[in-house]
């Protein structure tokens, strides 16, 4: 399996597992690989460094069930903590994915204050253990380790378990949505997330967006040719990740409201049994039928919000965008902008439209926020006179005034993610 953890330049943006979807070359088929990728930085293969430095080992269990931590001798205390946490995480992941089998994990742990921004490890595949590796920065080690242990590890475990039961065509929303759902549930149980409420509201808003709902069930695995499509394409992919996680959560929640105690286990059992019966993985229509039959949920009807809820979400976005950044991060700005982009049926007052215009063209805001602010405006072209808005805002803002209206309109179109959605 090819495992990838994406940490984007903006800490607010959700983890992505994009390259994990790409076909693996023949050279890599007998390799177990993990890459920690930060966008914009060339990845460095540190396999030899990990093998040379991580000479100590902690092991629990045997065969494919074991948990193994390999670490530098000076990290014995931290390694024991990681070892305990990995066992707790693995136990919880197995509980959530029951009755499907979940293999153990091999974890490499190093510490360095000058680690590469993007790095990876590639080992010969001698067993079915999930491979993870991390170089912690002494100044931020707790955050890095928590993300890897409680979010990335269960996410990747879901991929390794569920992929064998699903055809690639039309089922990516469930595999990635379930991976994100399990990772988020476990992360919330074992760690604190001060943006948990904002994150949930933002994900629900994304799933509400009609373009996203129309795209999600046809979402295909990434192809090599997709890598050249630019930032807006990958930002649209992030929307599909968020919506998939929200959709799986909605399926589980709706089933529980109907009195089902363990809907996820019920569905995974049905998936396992169907594959055992037919001898082949389940396609999109088969998966939708299983959900409808065993959970009494019609996936195609989920996600749409009523007008009152939409209005409340927009008001929440206003609050997020007027709050100061917490701990130096700008998650609140991301979530607020994302909500305004996806709840596009609610009309916005002129001052918020101007705010979105300035944000879309503000390089300091970051490319993701730029794109979502631009998308929020272009989706409202039927509600507003966008050209007139730009002209009025340009009179009030010197930087805007330095550009022509036509140039700004073209830039908003370029930044919008909608060309990559249905």
N, C-alpha and C positions, 0 to 999 in steps of 0.2 A: 504494500500500500504506500502511496505517496502522500505524506502528511505535510501540511503547510499552515503556519500561523501567520496571519497578516496583521501587523500593527501599523496603522496608517499614521501619517504625519500629524493629523489632528487626533488627540486621544479620545475625542467624543465619538468618532465614527466606529461603528460596530466592526468586530473582527470579521475578516473575510477569508474564505478558503477557496480562492479562485483557481490557482494553478493546480490544486488537487483534482480538479475536474478534467484536466487536459490528459490526452493519451500519454502513457509512459513509454519511453523508447525501449527497444530490446535490451539496451545496455543496462537500463534501470530495473528491468523486470525482476531480477534476482537480488535486488537491493531494497532495504528498508530505509526510507529517507524522511528527514524532517527539516524543513526550512523555516527560519524565523525571518520574515521579510518586512522591511520598512520601506514604503514606496519611495522611489527616487534614489535608492542606494543599491549598488551592485552587490550581489550576494557572494560571500566568501565561504568556500568549503573548508570547514575546520575539523574534519573527521580525524586527521592525525593528531591535532592538538587535543581534542577530547580524549582520544585513546591514550595519549601520553600522560595527560594530567590527571585523569580520573582513575586512580589506581586503587582506591578503597571501594568496597561494595557492601551493601546491605541487601539481604534477600529474605523473602517470606513466600512459602508455597513452592510448588513443583510444577514443571511442565508449562503448559499454556496458561495456568492459573496464577503464576507467581508475580510478585511485585519486586522489582530490582532497581536499586538506586546506586549509580556509580558516581564518585565524587572525588574532589581534591582532598588530600589528608587534612588540610587546615579547615575544612568545612564540616567536620564531624557533627557538631551540634546542630547546624542548619540541616544537614543531610538527614539526621534522625527525625527532625520536625517534618521535613518533606516526606520521608518514608511513612510516618504516621498519617499524614494528611492524604497521601496517595491511596493508602489502604482504605481510609474512610470514604474517599471519593469513589473508588472502584466498587466498594460495597453498595453505595447508593446508586451508582450507574447500573449495576446488575439488577438491583431491585426495580428500577424504573423500566428496564428493557426486558424484564421477565416475560415470557419464558425463553427468549433468544439467548444463546450463549455469548458471553463477553469475555474475551481473553485478557490476560494481564498486561503489565506495562514495564518497559525498560526506560529509566530516566537518567540522563547525564546532567550533572550539576557542576558548574564552574563559577568562579567569581573573578571579575576584572573591571577596572574603572575605565578602560579604553577598548572595550569590545567593539567589533564592527557593528554598524547599524543593521546590516542584513547578513545572516550567516546560516550555515546548515551542517548537517552530518549525514553520512551515507554509509551504511554497514551492510555486509553480506547478510542475506535473509536466511537464518538458520532455524527460526521458530516463528510463531504467530504473535509474539508480544508486540504491543504498540510502542513505537519509538518516539521519545520526546527528548529534547536537549535544550538547556538554557544557560546562558551566561548572565549572571546577575550583576547589576551595578550596585555597589555597596550603598549608594545613596537612595536607591529605589528598589531594593531587592524584594521587599515584602509584596509590593504591587505586582512586580513582574512574576513572582512565583505564584501568587494567588490566581492571576489570569491563566497561567499555564496549567496549574493543577486543577482548578475548579471550573474553568470555562473551556479551554482548548482541549484538554484530555478527554472529558466526556463527549465533547462534540466529535472528536476524531474517532472515538470508540463507536459512536452511533454509525458513522460512515462505514467503518470496517465490518460492522455486524449487519446492517440493514441493506447495504448495496447488493449483496448476493441474492436478495429476495425480489429485487425490483429491476425492471428493464430501464435502460437509460431514457427512453423516449417518453416524455410527459410525466415522469414521476420525481423529477428533481425537486419540485416544490415540497414534496413530503419528506424526502431524505434530508435535504438541507434544513427544512423547517423543523423536523424532529430533532436534528442535531443541535440547532440553535436553542430549541425549546428545552431539551434536556440540559444543555450546558448552562442556560440561564437559570433554570430551576435549581440546579445544584449549586451554582455560584451564589444565588440569593440565600440558600440555606446555610452555607458555610462562611460567607463573607458579607460585608455591608456594602450597599450601593446607594449613595446619597441621591442618585438620579433615577432610582428605580421607578418612581411614579411618572416622571417626565418621559422616561424611556417607553413605558407601557402606553401612555397616551399617544406618543409619536408613532409607535408601531401600529396601533389601531387606526390612526389617521392614514397611514400608508396603505393598509389593507382596504380602507374605504375607497381610495382613489380608483375610479372605474378603469383607467388605463392599466393600472397595476393588476387589478383583478382579471382583466381580459388577457393579460400577458402571462400570468403566473402558471396556469395549467399547461401552457405550451413551452415553458422555460426549459431550454436544452442545456446540456453540459457544454462548457466552454471548449471552443476549438482553437487551434493554433492561430488561425487567421484573426480571431477576436482580439488578440493582444495589440493589434495596430489600430484599434478603433478609437482610441483617445479616452480622455478622462470622463466625458459625459456618459460614455457607454458603461464604464465600470461603476459610475455613480448610479446609473439605472439598475445595474446588477445589485447594488447594495439595497435599493428599494425592494427588489424581489426577495432578497434574503430576509429583510425585516418583515415583509408581508407574509412570507412563508412561515416564519416563526409565530407570528400573530394568528395565522390561519390554523396551525396545529393546536395552539393554545385554545382557540375558539372551539375547535372540534371537541377537545377534551372537556372544556368547561360546559358546553351545551349538553354533552352526554351525561356529565355528572349531575346537571340540573334535572335530567330525566330520571335520576335515581340509580345510575350505573356507578358502582363503587370503584372499579378499576378499568375504565374504558380503554386506556392505552394498552394494558396487558391483553385485554380481550381482542383488540384489533391486531396486535402483533401475533397472537396465537392463531387468529384466522389467516393472517398472511403466511405464517409458517406452514399451516395445514394445507393451504391452497397450493403452495409451491411443492410440497410433498406429494400432493394428489396429481398434479399435472406434469411435474418434472421440469417446469420452466418458470422463470421469474414472471412477476405480475406486471402488466402494462398499466397505463393511466386509467383506462376505462375499468379494468379489473379492480384496481385500487379504489376507485370511486364507488364501485359496486359493493366492495367489502365494507367500506365505511357506512354506506347507506343501509346495508343489510344488518350489520352487527351493532352499529351505534345509532341507527335511525337519524342520521345527519346527512343532509344534501349539501355537499361542499360548495356547489355553485351558487347557493343562496346566501352564503355567509359573508360578513364583512361590511355590508352597507349600513351606515349610521342614519338615524332619524335626524330631522332638522334641529331639534332641541339639543341633541348631543353634539352635533356639528358646531352649533353656536357656542356651547360651553367649552369645546375644545379650542376654538379660536380665541376665546377670552383667556383660556389657560396659556395659549401661546403668547398673547400680549404680556401676561405676567412674567413668563419665562424671559422674554426679550427685554424687559425693563429691569430685571434683577442684575446685580453685578456678578461678574464671574466668580465662581467658587473655587478656592484653592488654585487660582491661576488658570483654571480650565475654562473652556467656552462651550461645554455641553449644552447649557441652557439655551445658548444662541442657536446651536444646531437643531435641537429638538423643536424650538419655537418656529424657526424658519421652515423646517420640514412639515410641521402641522399646517402652516399657512399655504404651503405649496400643494398639499394633498386635500385639504378641505377647501376646494376651490369654488364651491357653489355659494359660499358665504361672501357677500360683498364686504370689502374693506374700506374704511374711511381714507381720505386722501393722504393724511399724514403717515399712515402705515404703508400705503402704496409707494410713497416717496422714500420711506425707510427701506423698503425692499429694493428699490431702484439703486439707492446708494450702496446697499450691501452687495448687490449683484456685481457692482463694478469696483468694489473695494478689495484690492489684492491682499490686504492684511487679514481679511476675514477668512481666507482659505478657500481652496477650489471647490470643496463640497458645498459649503455655505453659499458661495457665489452661484453655483449651479441651481441650488434649490430656491434661492431668492429670485433668480431669473425665471425659473420654471413657474413660481407662484404668480409672476406677472404675465407671462405668455399664456398661461391657462385662463387668465381673466380678460383676454382681448375682446371677448364678446360683451363683457360687462363695462369696460372702460375704454376711453380713447387714449391708448398707450402713447401715441405720438404727442398728443396734447399734454399728457402727464410729464413726459420727458422735457418738453419745452418749458413748462412752468417750473419744474425742479431745477432746470439749468439756469434759470434766472436767479435762483436762491443759492446755488452751489457752484463755486468757481471752478472746481475740478470737472463737474459735469458740463459746465459752459464751455470748456476747452474742446469738447467733442461735438461733432454734428449729430443732429437727431437721427439721421439715417445710419450713422456709424454705431450709435448706441443700440438702435433697433436690431441691427445685424449681430451685434455682440450678445444681446439677450437671446436671440434665436440660436446662436452658436452654443451658448452655455446651457440652454434648456436640455433636459434629459429626454424629452418626449419623442424625439426621433428614434429612440431605441425602445420605445414601448408601443403597444398596439394603439 
